[in-house]
């Protein structure tokens, strides 16, 4: 089984390293044709406006939606979760993939200087994970089919809808690989 990581911008190398740490082949994905070589996909952190524009320009967004609707597991971390959302609070025209029935609030904990790390309890994991929050979004509304998996100060920071995951934080920036293993077991 292999994982792809959207490699347009952001911390994609860290996700690739995390997958390799658990023995999973991980490939950089930039073009629609590259999606056929992977079983699942991570959309990493980055800047959502820029990444959205590039996904549209090169057809990668439509290709990801098509594969996701065919059943490919997809996980968005931080900006990746914003890209997967149905809508972005206060930004009605922002391009998203509409793969998670959630509304997200960008930069919910503040600007880059307000970045922090703290423990987050995730449903299904015995011990909390270290959440690295960098200009992190939160989920402000979940649709009926969405399960909230993680909370930080009563705010939803991790969700699952079928074989799709979203996390507000960056698990790839820690040494803990449990969420990457969890993602590999989906589907």
ABEGO torsion letter per residue (X at the ends): XBBBBBAABEAAAAAAAAAAAAGBBBBBBABAAAAAABABBBBBBEBAAAAAAAAAAAGAAAAAAAAAAAGBBBBBBEAAAAAABABBBGBAABBBAGABBBBBBBGAAEBAAABBBBBBBBBGBABBBBBBBBGBBBBABBBAABBBABBBGGBBABBBBEABBBBABBAAABABAAAAAAAAABX
